């Protein structure tokens, strides 16, 4: 059982049997926080399914927006930053709407920076970099992906580093930095292979085909 759900049950009993003032309101907040994480987790599962089927499940965005609402209600800025990321990711990846994505991703970046959530920050920077790449702003895209990669190296998120290196391979190729592109692809392949990230290896193969 989620710790917050268990605590809510204890607070209920204290309120009913002991008369603990504020217990039910606190229990409600604990359940809101637990529900927020559940909504986020369900939304992520639907996101993965949508990517696999290349379709859109309308429940996905609703779940992320509900998570954001709940995180706001309990004053959890770290959670809000993560929810904003997934809202932005939905708009970018599922709906191919970079304008809507950038708005949410920028808010995610601000909140993740404020709360020290470097994992979420690395994701927000990556997808902001993707948006800049799509817009043809290669220098900006490179800077964002390089910063995301730095954070992911610090977090030892090797599949995420490899995925970013694939993006940097495309950018280097578009900028005419062919030797850099090949070196980035080689490192991406080595990292992806070392951690069993087979989908990233497929992406490396595709990126290399254009060099």
Secondary structure, DSSP 8 states (H G I E B T S, - for coil): --HHHHHHHHHHHIIIII--TTHHHHHHHHHHHHHHHHHHHHHHHHHHHHHHHT---THHHHHHHHHHHHHHHTT-HHHHHHHHHHHHHIIIIIS--HHHHHHHHHHHHHHHHHHT-HHHHHHHHHHHHHHHHHTT-HHHHHHHHHHHHHHHHHTT-HHHHHHHHHHHHHHHHHTT-HHHHHHHHHHHHHHHHHTT-HHHHHHHHHHHHT-
